[in-house]
Amino acid sequence: MLGQKCELYDRDCIGCMECETCDLDPNKVCDNCGKCLNIQDFATIGIDKIYLSEEDYEKDQNP
């Protein structure tokens, strides 16, 4: 770390480890859990309709 540029401030790294501190719990070292970024393990989509045949789809497209 020393000799590198500081991630947070306009200076060289002084080894303070402030950049490794958790944003949500200052007593914890960041473990990249993503809670501060509201990262979810999965995403969902809504399904409005399921077409069982190409003809049903075409009927909806050309009413």
mmCIF file as Biopython writes it, N, C-alpha, C and O atoms, coordinates in Angstrom:
data_model
#
loop_
_atom_site.group_PDB
_atom_site.id
_atom_site.type_symbol
_atom_site.label_atom_id
_atom_site.label_alt_id
_atom_site.label_comp_id
_atom_site.label_asym_id
_atom_site.label_entity_id
_atom_site.label_seq_id
_atom_site.pdbx_PDB_ins_code
_atom_site.Cartn_x
_atom_site.Cartn_y
_atom_site.Cartn_z
_atom_site.occupancy
_atom_site.B_iso_or_equiv
_atom_site.auth_seq_id
_atom_site.auth_asym_id
_atom_site.pdbx_PDB_model_num
ATOM 1   N N  . MET A ? 1  ? 0.804   -1.195  0.000   1.0 0.0 1  A 1 
ATOM 2   C CA . MET A ? 1  ? 0.000   0.000   0.000   1.0 0.0 1  A 1 
ATOM 3   C C  . MET A ? 1  ? 0.849   1.261   0.000   1.0 0.0 1  A 1 
ATOM 4   O O  . MET A ? 1  ? 0.596   2.186   -0.772  1.0 0.0 1  A 1 
ATOM 5   N N  . LEU A ? 2  ? 1.823   1.295   0.839   1.0 0.0 2  A 1 
ATOM 6   C CA . LEU A ? 2  ? 2.651   2.496   0.893   1.0 0.0 2  A 1 
ATOM 7   C C  . LEU A ? 2  ? 3.320   2.707   -0.453  1.0 0.0 2  A 1 
ATOM 8   O O  . LEU A ? 2  ? 3.761   1.754   -1.096  1.0 0.0 2  A 1 
ATOM 9   N N  . GLY A ? 3  ? 3.392   3.953   -0.869  1.0 0.0 3  A 1 
ATOM 10  C CA . GLY A ? 3  ? 3.942   4.280   -2.171  1.0 0.0 3  A 1 
ATOM 11  C C  . GLY A ? 3  ? 2.876   4.410   -3.236  1.0 0.0 3  A 1 
ATOM 12  O O  . GLY A ? 3  ? 3.159   4.901   -4.328  1.0 0.0 3  A 1 
ATOM 13  N N  . GLN A ? 4  ? 1.652   3.981   -2.949  1.0 0.0 4  A 1 
ATOM 14  C CA . GLN A ? 4  ? 0.548   4.100   -3.885  1.0 0.0 4  A 1 
ATOM 15  C C  . GLN A ? 4  ? -0.241  5.367   -3.574  1.0 0.0 4  A 1 
ATOM 16  O O  . GLN A ? 4  ? -0.048  5.994   -2.532  1.0 0.0 4  A 1 
ATOM 17  N N  . LYS A ? 5  ? -1.129  5.731   -4.489  1.0 0.0 5  A 1 
ATOM 18  C CA . LYS A ? 5  ? -2.012  6.873   -4.256  1.0 0.0 5  A 1 
ATOM 19  C C  . LYS A ? 5  ? -3.149  6.443   -3.335  1.0 0.0 5  A 1 
ATOM 20  O O  . LYS A ? 5  ? -3.622  5.309   -3.418  1.0 0.0 5  A 1 
ATOM 21  N N  . CYS A ? 6  ? -3.582  7.332   -2.470  1.0 0.0 6  A 1 
ATOM 22  C CA . CYS A ? 6  ? -4.697  7.092   -1.564  1.0 0.0 6  A 1 
ATOM 23  C C  . CYS A ? 6  ? -5.984  6.992   -2.379  1.0 0.0 6  A 1 
ATOM 24  O O  . CYS A ? 6  ? -6.192  7.763   -3.316  1.0 0.0 6  A 1 
ATOM 25  N N  . GLU A ? 7  ? -6.849  6.036   -2.021  1.0 0.0 7  A 1 
ATOM 26  C CA . GLU A ? 7  ? -8.119  5.838   -2.708  1.0 0.0 7  A 1 
ATOM 27  C C  . GLU A ? 7  ? -9.143  6.911   -2.344  1.0 0.0 7  A 1 
ATOM 28  O O  . GLU A ? 7  ? -10.053 7.183   -3.127  1.0 0.0 7  A 1 
ATOM 29  N N  . LEU A ? 8  ? -9.009  7.517   -1.180  1.0 0.0 8  A 1 
ATOM 30  C CA . LEU A ? 8  ? -10.023 8.445   -0.686  1.0 0.0 8  A 1 
ATOM 31  C C  . LEU A ? 8  ? -9.611  9.914   -0.740  1.0 0.0 8  A 1 
ATOM 32  O O  . LEU A ? 8  ? -10.454 10.794  -0.915  1.0 0.0 8  A 1 
ATOM 33  N N  . TYR A ? 9  ? -8.333  10.170  -0.593  1.0 0.0 9  A 1 
ATOM 34  C CA . TYR A ? 9  ? -7.875  11.551  -0.500  1.0 0.0 9  A 1 
ATOM 35  C C  . TYR A ? 9  ? -6.781  11.820  -1.529  1.0 0.0 9  A 1 
ATOM 36  O O  . TYR A ? 9  ? -6.165  10.887  -2.044  1.0 0.0 9  A 1 
ATOM 37  N N  . ASP A ? 10 ? -6.544  13.074  -1.822  1.0 0.0 10 A 1 
ATOM 38  C CA . ASP A ? 10 ? -5.525  13.473  -2.791  1.0 0.0 10 A 1 
ATOM 39  C C  . ASP A ? 10 ? -4.161  13.508  -2.107  1.0 0.0 10 A 1 
ATOM 40  O O  . ASP A ? 10 ? -3.647  14.575  -1.772  1.0 0.0 10 A 1 
ATOM 41  N N  . ARG A ? 11 ? -3.592  12.335  -1.910  1.0 0.0 11 A 1 
ATOM 42  C CA . ARG A ? 11 ? -2.287  12.194  -1.251  1.0 0.0 11 A 1 
ATOM 43  C C  . ARG A ? 11 ? -1.758  10.792  -1.522  1.0 0.0 11 A 1 
ATOM 44  O O  . ARG A ? 11 ? -2.443  9.959   -2.114  1.0 0.0 11 A 1 
ATOM 45  N N  . ASP A ? 12 ? -0.543  10.548  -1.085  1.0 0.0 12 A 1 
ATOM 46  C CA . ASP A ? 12 ? 0.009   9.189   -1.141  1.0 0.0 12 A 1 
ATOM 47  C C  . ASP A ? 12 ? -0.571  8.379   0.012   1.0 0.0 12 A 1 
ATOM 48  O O  . ASP A ? 12 ? -0.975  8.939   1.032   1.0 0.0 12 A 1 
ATOM 49  N N  . CYS A ? 13 ? -0.610  7.074   -0.153  1.0 0.0 13 A 1 
ATOM 50  C CA . CYS A ? 13 ? -1.126  6.181   0.889   1.0 0.0 13 A 1 
ATOM 51  C C  . CYS A ? 13 ? -0.244  6.278   2.131   1.0 0.0 13 A 1 
ATOM 52  O O  . CYS A ? 13 ? 0.983   6.221   2.045   1.0 0.0 13 A 1 
ATOM 53  N N  . ILE A ? 14 ? -0.896  6.428   3.294   1.0 0.0 14 A 1 
ATOM 54  C CA . ILE A ? 14 ? -0.160  6.467   4.568   1.0 0.0 14 A 1 
ATOM 55  C C  . ILE A ? 14 ? -0.445  5.223   5.405   1.0 0.0 14 A 1 
ATOM 56  O O  . ILE A ? 14 ? 0.011   5.126   6.544   1.0 0.0 14 A 1 
ATOM 57  N N  . GLY A ? 15 ? -1.197  4.268   4.846   1.0 0.0 15 A 1 
ATOM 58  C CA . GLY A ? 15 ? -1.466  3.015   5.537   1.0 0.0 15 A 1 
ATOM 59  C C  . GLY A ? 15 ? -2.513  3.119   6.637   1.0 0.0 15 A 1 
ATOM 60  O O  . GLY A ? 15 ? -2.496  2.317   7.571   1.0 0.0 15 A 1 
ATOM 61  N N  . CYS A ? 16 ? -3.418  4.080   6.554   1.0 0.0 16 A 1 
ATOM 62  C CA . CYS A ? 16 ? -4.424  4.276   7.606   1.0 0.0 16 A 1 
ATOM 63  C C  . CYS A ? 16 ? -5.535  3.234   7.548   1.0 0.0 16 A 1 
ATOM 64  O O  . CYS A ? 16 ? -6.245  3.038   8.535   1.0 0.0 16 A 1 
ATOM 65  N N  . MET A ? 17 ? -5.699  2.563   6.407   1.0 0.0 17 A 1 
ATOM 66  C CA . MET A ? 17 ? -6.702  1.524   6.186   1.0 0.0 17 A 1 
ATOM 67  C C  . MET A ? 17 ? -8.136  2.048   6.216   1.0 0.0 17 A 1 
ATOM 68  O O  . MET A ? 17 ? -9.073  1.255   6.310   1.0 0.0 17 A 1 
ATOM 69  N N  . GLU A ? 18 ? -8.327  3.362   6.137   1.0 0.0 18 A 1 
ATOM 70  C CA . GLU A ? 18 ? -9.679  3.923   6.096   1.0 0.0 18 A 1 
ATOM 71  C C  . GLU A ? 18 ? -10.436 3.439   4.865   1.0 0.0 18 A 1 
ATOM 72  O O  . GLU A ? 18 ? -11.659 3.299   4.906   1.0 0.0 18 A 1 
ATOM 73  N N  . CYS A ? 19 ? -9.729  3.186   3.782   1.0 0.0 19 A 1 
ATOM 74  C CA . CYS A ? 19 ? -10.366 2.693   2.561   1.0 0.0 19 A 1 
ATOM 75  C C  . CYS A ? 19 ? -10.871 1.266   2.703   1.0 0.0 19 A 1 
ATOM 76  O O  . CYS A ? 19 ? -11.683 0.828   1.888   1.0 0.0 19 A 1 
ATOM 77  N N  . GLU A ? 20 ? -10.421 0.530   3.706   1.0 0.0 20 A 1 
ATOM 78  C CA . GLU A ? 20 ? -10.838 -0.848  3.940   1.0 0.0 20 A 1 
ATOM 79  C C  . GLU A ? 20 ? -11.927 -0.961  5.005   1.0 0.0 20 A 1 
ATOM 80  O O  . GLU A ? 20 ? -12.325 -2.071  5.358   1.0 0.0 20 A 1 
ATOM 81  N N  . THR A ? 21 ? -12.414 0.163   5.522   1.0 0.0 21 A 1 
ATOM 82  C CA . THR A ? 21 ? -13.423 0.157   6.573   1.0 0.0 21 A 1 
ATOM 83  C C  . THR A ? 21 ? -14.816 0.024   5.969   1.0 0.0 21 A 1 
ATOM 84  O O  . THR A ? 21 ? -15.125 0.653   4.957   1.0 0.0 21 A 1 
ATOM 85  N N  . CYS A ? 22 ? -15.653 -0.798  6.597   1.0 0.0 22 A 1 
ATOM 86  C CA . CYS A ? 22 ? -17.033 -0.990  6.156   1.0 0.0 22 A 1 
ATOM 87  C C  . CYS A ? 22 ? -17.799 0.322   6.290   1.0 0.0 22 A 1 
ATOM 88  O O  . CYS A ? 22 ? -17.684 1.005   7.307   1.0 0.0 22 A 1 
ATOM 89  N N  . ASP A ? 23 ? -18.582 0.679   5.269   1.0 0.0 23 A 1 
ATOM 90  C CA . ASP A ? 23 ? -19.375 1.909   5.308   1.0 0.0 23 A 1 
ATOM 91  C C  . ASP A ? 23 ? -20.532 1.812   6.299   1.0 0.0 23 A 1 
ATOM 92  O O  . ASP A ? 23 ? -20.961 2.830   6.843   1.0 0.0 23 A 1 
ATOM 93  N N  . LEU A ? 24 ? -21.041 0.615   6.540   1.0 0.0 24 A 1 
ATOM 94  C CA . LEU A ? 24 ? -22.193 0.442   7.426   1.0 0.0 24 A 1 
ATOM 95  C C  . LEU A ? 24 ? -21.793 0.174   8.872   1.0 0.0 24 A 1 
ATOM 96  O O  . LEU A ? 24 ? -22.533 0.527   9.790   1.0 0.0 24 A 1 
ATOM 97  N N  . ASP A ? 25 ? -20.643 -0.440  9.088   1.0 0.0 25 A 1 
ATOM 98  C CA . ASP A ? 25 ? -20.153 -0.751  10.434  1.0 0.0 25 A 1 
ATOM 99  C C  . ASP A ? 25 ? -18.690 -0.356  10.519  1.0 0.0 25 A 1 
ATOM 100 O O  . ASP A ? 25 ? -17.821 -1.114  10.087  1.0 0.0 25 A 1 
ATOM 101 N N  . PRO A ? 26 ? -18.401 0.820   11.069  1.0 0.0 26 A 1 
ATOM 102 C CA . PRO A ? 26 ? -17.013 1.305   11.107  1.0 0.0 26 A 1 
ATOM 103 C C  . PRO A ? 26 ? -16.057 0.434   11.927  1.0 0.0 26 A 1 
ATOM 104 O O  . PRO A ? 26 ? -14.844 0.636   11.876  1.0 0.0 26 A 1 
ATOM 105 N N  . ASN A ? 27 ? -16.585 -0.518  12.670  1.0 0.0 27 A 1 
ATOM 106 C CA . ASN A ? 27 ? -15.722 -1.407  13.457  1.0 0.0 27 A 1 
ATOM 107 C C  . ASN A ? 27 ? -15.340 -2.665  12.672  1.0 0.0 27 A 1 
ATOM 108 O O  . ASN A ? 27 ? -14.656 -3.543  13.198  1.0 0.0 27 A 1 
ATOM 109 N N  . LYS A ? 28 ? -15.780 -2.748  11.420  1.0 0.0 28 A 1 
ATOM 110 C CA . LYS A ? 28 ? -15.570 -3.943  10.606  1.0 0.0 28 A 1 
ATOM 111 C C  . LYS A ? 28 ? -14.737 -3.603  9.373   1.0 0.0 28 A 1 
ATOM 112 O O  . LYS A ? 28 ? -14.875 -2.521  8.803   1.0 0.0 28 A 1 
ATOM 113 N N  . VAL A ? 29 ? -13.878 -4.525  8.970   1.0 0.0 29 A 1 
ATOM 114 C CA . VAL A ? 29 ? -13.133 -4.387  7.728   1.0 0.0 29 A 1 
ATOM 115 C C  . VAL A ? 29 ? -14.060 -4.827  6.595   1.0 0.0 29 A 1 
ATOM 116 O O  . VAL A ? 29 ? -14.766 -5.826  6.728   1.0 0.0 29 A 1 
ATOM 117 N N  . CYS A ? 30 ? -14.062 -4.097  5.493   1.0 0.0 30 A 1 
ATOM 118 C CA . CYS A ? 30 ? -14.919 -4.419  4.355   1.0 0.0 30 A 1 
ATOM 119 C C  . CYS A ? 30 ? -14.620 -5.830  3.858   1.0 0.0 30 A 1 
ATOM 120 O O  . CYS A ? 30 ? -13.466 -6.192  3.629   1.0 0.0 30 A 1 
ATOM 121 N N  . ASP A ? 31 ? -15.697 -6.631  3.694   1.0 0.0 31 A 1 
ATOM 122 C CA . ASP A ? 31 ? -15.536 -7.979  3.152   1.0 0.0 31 A 1 
ATOM 123 C C  . ASP A ? 31 ? -16.285 -8.141  1.831   1.0 0.0 31 A 1 
ATOM 124 O O  . ASP A ? 31 ? -16.566 -9.258  1.397   1.0 0.0 31 A 1 
ATOM 125 N N  . ASN A ? 32 ? -16.604 -7.010  1.199   1.0 0.0 32 A 1 
ATOM 126 C CA . ASN A ? 32 ? -17.290 -6.984  -0.098  1.0 0.0 32 A 1 
ATOM 127 C C  . ASN A ? 32 ? -18.636 -7.692  -0.069  1.0 0.0 32 A 1 
ATOM 128 O O  . ASN A ? 32 ? -19.005 -8.361  -1.035  1.0 0.0 32 A 1 
ATOM 129 N N  . CYS A ? 33 ? -19.374 -7.551  1.033   1.0 0.0 33 A 1 
ATOM 130 C CA . CYS A ? 33 ? -20.680 -8.211  1.136   1.0 0.0 33 A 1 
ATOM 131 C C  . CYS A ? 33 ? -21.714 -7.535  0.241   1.0 0.0 33 A 1 
ATOM 132 O O  . CYS A ? 33 ? -22.686 -8.177  -0.155  1.0 0.0 33 A 1 
ATOM 133 N N  . GLY A ? 34 ? -21.531 -6.256  -0.089  1.0 0.0 34 A 1 
ATOM 134 C CA . GLY A ? 34 ? -22.425 -5.550  -0.994  1.0 0.0 34 A 1 
ATOM 135 C C  . GLY A ? 34 ? -23.641 -4.937  -0.335  1.0 0.0 34 A 1 
ATOM 136 O O  . GLY A ? 34 ? -24.457 -4.329  -1.028  1.0 0.0 34 A 1 
ATOM 137 N N  . LYS A ? 35 ? -23.801 -5.070  0.982   1.0 0.0 35 A 1 
ATOM 138 C CA . LYS A ? 35 ? -24.971 -4.511  1.658   1.0 0.0 35 A 1 
ATOM 139 C C  . LYS A ? 35 ? -25.058 -2.997  1.493   1.0 0.0 35 A 1 
ATOM 140 O O  . LYS A ? 35 ? -26.159 -2.452  1.417   1.0 0.0 35 A 1 
ATOM 141 N N  . CYS A ? 36 ? -23.944 -2.325  1.439   1.0 0.0 36 A 1 
ATOM 142 C CA . CYS A ? 36 ? -23.944 -0.869  1.265   1.0 0.0 36 A 1 
ATOM 143 C C  . CYS A ? 36 ? -24.379 -0.476  -0.148  1.0 0.0 36 A 1 
ATOM 144 O O  . CYS A ? 36 ? -24.786 0.663   -0.378  1.0 0.0 36 A 1 
ATOM 145 N N  . LEU A ? 37 ? -24.295 -1.414  -1.092  1.0 0.0 37 A 1 
ATOM 146 C CA . LEU A ? 37 ? -24.701 -1.165  -2.475  1.0 0.0 37 A 1 
ATOM 147 C C  . LEU A ? 37 ? -26.081 -1.705  -2.788  1.0 0.0 37 A 1 
ATOM 148 O O  . LEU A ? 37 ? -26.570 -1.558  -3.909  1.0 0.0 37 A 1 
ATOM 149 N N  . ASN A ? 38 ? -26.719 -2.334  -1.798  1.0 0.0 38 A 1 
ATOM 150 C CA . ASN A ? 38 ? -28.039 -2.938  -1.961  1.0 0.0 38 A 1 
ATOM 151 C C  . ASN A ? 38 ? -28.031 -3.968  -3.092  1.0 0.0 38 A 1 
ATOM 152 O O  . ASN A ? 38 ? -28.941 -4.008  -3.919  1.0 0.0 38 A 1 
ATOM 153 N N  . ILE A ? 39 ? -26.990 -4.795  -3.111  1.0 0.0 39 A 1 
ATOM 154 C CA . ILE A ? 39 ? -26.873 -5.854  -4.116  1.0 0.0 39 A 1 
ATOM 155 C C  . ILE A ? 39 ? -27.757 -7.020  -3.699  1.0 0.0 39 A 1 
ATOM 156 O O  . ILE A ? 39 ? -27.720 -7.448  -2.545  1.0 0.0 39 A 1 
ATOM 157 N N  . GLN A ? 40 ? -28.547 -7.533  -4.626  1.0 0.0 40 A 1 
ATOM 158 C CA . GLN A ? 40 ? -29.413 -8.665  -4.349  1.0 0.0 40 A 1 
ATOM 159 C C  . GLN A ? 40 ? -28.827 -9.927  -4.962  1.0 0.0 40 A 1 
ATOM 160 O O  . GLN A ? 40 ? -28.110 -9.876  -5.961  1.0 0.0 40 A 1 
ATOM 161 N N  . ASP A ? 41 ? -29.145 -11.056 -4.347  1.0 0.0 41 A 1 
ATOM 162 C CA . ASP A ? 41 ? -28.639 -12.335 -4.849  1.0 0.0 41 A 1 
ATOM 163 C C  . ASP A ? 41 ? -29.362 -12.789 -6.111  1.0 0.0 41 A 1 
ATOM 164 O O  . ASP A ? 41 ? -28.852 -13.630 -6.852  1.0 0.0 41 A 1 
ATOM 165 N N  . PHE A ? 42 ? -30.541 -12.239 -6.357  1.0 0.0 42 A 1 
ATOM 166 C CA . PHE A ? 42 ? -31.307 -12.656 -7.515  1.0 0.0 42 A 1 
ATOM 167 C C  . PHE A ? 42 ? -32.148 -11.490 -8.015  1.0 0.0 42 A 1 
ATOM 168 O O  . PHE A ? 42 ? -32.355 -10.509 -7.300  1.0 0.0 42 A 1 
ATOM 169 N N  . ALA A ? 43 ? -32.619 -11.601 -9.216  1.0 0.0 43 A 1 
ATOM 170 C CA . ALA A ? 43 ? -33.500 -10.598 -9.802  1.0 0.0 43 A 1 
ATOM 171 C C  . ALA A ? 43 ? -34.773 -11.304 -10.267 1.0 0.0 43 A 1 
ATOM 172 O O  . ALA A ? 43 ? -34.757 -12.503 -10.546 1.0 0.0 43 A 1 
ATOM 173 N N  . THR A ? 44 ? -35.852 -10.571 -10.347 1.0 0.0 44 A 1 
ATOM 174 C CA . THR A ? 44 ? -37.110 -11.159 -10.782 1.0 0.0 44 A 1 
ATOM 175 C C  . THR A ? 44 ? -37.685 -10.359 -11.934 1.0 0.0 44 A 1 
ATOM 176 O O  . THR A ? 44 ? -37.414 -9.167  -12.081 1.0 0.0 44 A 1 
ATOM 177 N N  . ILE A ? 45 ? -38.473 -11.025 -12.740 1.0 0.0 45 A 1 
ATOM 178 C CA . ILE A ? 45 ? -39.210 -10.362 -13.805 1.0 0.0 45 A 1 
ATOM 179 C C  . ILE A ? 45 ? -40.654 -10.819 -13.728 1.0 0.0 45 A 1 
ATOM 180 O O  . ILE A ? 45 ? -40.932 -11.933 -13.283 1.0 0.0 45 A 1 
ATOM 181 N N  . GLY A ? 46 ? -41.554 -9.985  -14.148 1.0 0.0 46 A 1 
ATOM 182 C CA . GLY A ? 46 ? -42.957 -10.349 -14.168 1.0 0.0 46 A 1 
ATOM 183 C C  . GLY A ? 46 ? -43.342 -10.913 -15.521 1.0 0.0 46 A 1 
ATOM 184 O O  . GLY A ? 46 ? -42.886 -10.417 -16.551 1.0 0.0 46 A 1 
ATOM 185 N N  . ILE A ? 47 ? -44.171 -11.938 -15.533 1.0 0.0 47 A 1 
ATOM 186 C CA . ILE A ? 47 ? -44.653 -12.542 -16.777 1.0 0.0 47 A 1 
ATOM 187 C C  . ILE A ? 47 ? -46.124 -12.194 -16.910 1.0 0.0 47 A 1 
ATOM 188 O O  . ILE A ? 47 ? -46.931 -12.550 -16.052 1.0 0.0 47 A 1 
ATOM 189 N N  . ASP A ? 48 ? -46.472 -11.499 -17.983 1.0 0.0 48 A 1 
ATOM 190 C CA . ASP A ? 48 ? -47.856 -11.082 -18.208 1.0 0.0 48 A 1 
ATOM 191 C C  . ASP A ? 48 ? -48.690 -12.163 -18.868 1.0 0.0 48 A 1 
ATOM 192 O O  . ASP A ? 48 ? -49.875 -12.322 -18.572 1.0 0.0 48 A 1 
ATOM 193 N N  . LYS A ? 49 ? -48.057 -12.904 -19.765 1.0 0.0 49 A 1 
ATOM 194 C CA . LYS A ? 49 ? -48.823 -13.894 -20.514 1.0 0.0 49 A 1 
ATOM 195 C C  . LYS A ? 49 ? -47.886 -14.938 -21.097 1.0 0.0 49 A 1 
ATOM 196 O O  . LYS A ? 49 ? -46.733 -14.652 -21.418 1.0 0.0 49 A 1 
ATOM 197 N N  . ILE A ? 50 ? -48.401 -16.148 -21.225 1.0 0.0 50 A 1 
ATOM 198 C CA . ILE A ? 50 ? -47.651 -17.237 -21.858 1.0 0.0 50 A 1 
ATOM 199 C C  . ILE A ? 50 ? -48.440 -17.683 -23.081 1.0 0.0 50 A 1 
ATOM 200 O O  . ILE A ? 50 ? -49.619 -18.024 -22.980 1.0 0.0 50 A 1 
ATOM 201 N N  . TYR A ? 51 ? -47.795 -17.678 -24.215 1.0 0.0 51 A 1 
ATOM 202 C CA . TYR A ? 51 ? -48.421 -18.124 -25.459 1.0 0.0 51 A 1 
ATOM 203 C C  . TYR A ? 51 ? -48.125 -19.596 -25.668 1.0 0.0 51 A 1 
ATOM 204 O O  . TYR A ? 51 ? -46.973 -20.025 -25.598 1.0 0.0 51 A 1 
ATOM 205 N N  . LEU A ? 52 ? -49.162 -20.359 -25.921 1.0 0.0 52 A 1 
ATOM 206 C CA . LEU A ? 52 ? -48.992 -21.794 -26.141 1.0 0.0 52 A 1 
ATOM 207 C C  . LEU A ? 52 ? -48.824 -22.137 -27.616 1.0 0.0 52 A 1 
ATOM 208 O O  . LEU A ? 52 ? -48.430 -23.248 -27.971 1.0 0.0 52 A 1 
ATOM 209 N N  . SER A ? 53 ? -49.129 -21.168 -28.461 1.0 0.0 53 A 1 
ATOM 210 C CA . SER A ? 53 ? -48.936 -21.411 -29.892 1.0 0.0 53 A 1 
ATOM 211 C C  . SER A ? 53 ? -48.584 -20.100 -30.577 1.0 0.0 53 A 1 
ATOM 212 O O  . SER A ? 53 ? -48.846 -19.013 -30.061 1.0 0.0 53 A 1 
ATOM 213 N N  . GLU A ? 54 ? -47.989 -20.231 -31.740 1.0 0.0 54 A 1 
ATOM 214 C CA . GLU A ? 54 ? -47.617 -19.057 -32.522 1.0 0.0 54 A 1 
ATOM 215 C C  . GLU A ? 54 ? -48.861 -18.295 -32.986 1.0 0.0 54 A 1 
ATOM 216 O O  . GLU A ? 54 ? -48.833 -17.071 -33.114 1.0 0.0 54 A 1 
ATOM 217 N N  . GLU A ? 55 ? -49.940 -19.018 -33.233 1.0 0.0 55 A 1 
ATOM 218 C CA . GLU A ? 55 ? -51.180 -18.369 -33.661 1.0 0.0 55 A 1 
ATOM 219 C C  . GLU A ? 55 ? -51.743 -17.458 -32.571 1.0 0.0 55 A 1 
ATOM 220 O O  . GLU A ? 55 ? -52.229 -16.366 -32.868 1.0 0.0 55 A 1 
ATOM 221 N N  . ASP A ? 56 ? -51.683 -17.894 -31.331 1.0 0.0 56 A 1 
ATOM 222 C CA . ASP A ? 56 ? -52.151 -17.051 -30.208 1.0 0.0 56 A 1 
ATOM 223 C C  . ASP A ? 56 ? -51.333 -15.764 -30.123 1.0 0.0 56 A 1 
ATOM 224 O O  . ASP A ? 56 ? -51.879 -14.684 -29.895 1.0 0.0 56 A 1 
ATOM 225 N N  . TYR A ? 57 ? -50.030 -15.890 -30.308 1.0 0.0 57 A 1 
ATOM 226 C CA . TYR A ? 57 ? -49.153 -14.714 -30.277 1.0 0.0 57 A 1 
ATOM 227 C C  . TYR A ? 57 ? -49.512 -13.753 -31.408 1.0 0.0 57 A 1 
ATOM 228 O O  . TYR A ? 57 ? -49.613 -12.546 -31.189 1.0 0.0 57 A 1 
ATOM 229 N N  . GLU A ? 58 ? -49.702 -14.281 -32.606 1.0 0.0 58 A 1 
ATOM 230 C CA . GLU A ? 58 ? -50.027 -13.444 -33.762 1.0 0.0 58 A 1 
ATOM 231 C C  . GLU A ? 58 ? -51.369 -12.759 -33.577 1.0 0.0 58 A 1 
ATOM 232 O O  . GLU A ? 58 ? -51.527 -11.611 -33.994 1.0 0.0 58 A 1 
ATOM 233 N N  . LYS A ? 59 ? -52.341 -13.425 -32.966 1.0 0.0 59 A 1 
ATOM 234 C CA . LYS A ? 59 ? -53.641 -12.800 -32.713 1.0 0.0 59 A 1 
ATOM 235 C C  . LYS A ? 59 ? -53.494 -11.591 -31.785 1.0 0.0 59 A 1 
ATOM 236 O O  . LYS A ? 59 ? -54.166 -10.579 -31.983 1.0 0.0 59 A 1 
ATOM 237 N N  . ASP A ? 60 ? -52.636 -11.684 -30.790 1.0 0.0 60 A 1 
ATOM 238 C CA . ASP A ? 60 ? -52.412 -10.556 -29.873 1.0 0.0 60 A 1 
ATOM 239 C C  . ASP A ? 60 ? -51.668 -9.408  -30.557 1.0 0.0 60 A 1 
ATOM 240 O O  . ASP A ? 60 ? -51.887 -8.244  -30.222 1.0 0.0 60 A 1 
ATOM 241 N N  . GLN A ? 61 ? -50.801 -9.723  -31.501 1.0 0.0 61 A 1 
ATOM 242 C CA . GLN A ? 61 ? -50.025 -8.694  -32.178 1.0 0.0 61 A 1 
ATOM 243 C C  . GLN A ? 61 ? -50.844 -7.946  -33.227 1.0 0.0 61 A 1 
ATOM 244 O O  . GLN A ? 61 ? -50.592 -6.770  -33.490 1.0 0.0 61 A 1 
ATOM 245 N N  . ASN A ? 62 ? -51.809 -8.616  -33.817 1.0 0.0 62 A 1 
ATOM 246 C CA . ASN A ? 62 ? -52.653 -8.021  -34.857 1.0 0.0 62 A 1 
ATOM 247 C C  . ASN A ? 62 ? -54.132 -8.168  -34.481 1.0 0.0 62 A 1 
ATOM 248 O O  . ASN A ? 62 ? -54.824 -9.027  -35.028 1.0 0.0 62 A 1 
ATOM 249 N N  . PRO A ? 63 ? -54.617 -7.341  -33.555 1.0 0.0 63 A 1 
ATOM 250 C CA . PRO A ? 63 ? -56.015 -7.507  -33.104 1.0 0.0 63 A 1 
ATOM 251 C C  . PRO A ? 63 ? -57.049 -7.179  -34.135 1.0 0.0 63 A 1 
ATOM 252 O O  . PRO A ? 63 ? -58.246 -7.283  -33.864 1.0 0.0 63 A 1 
#
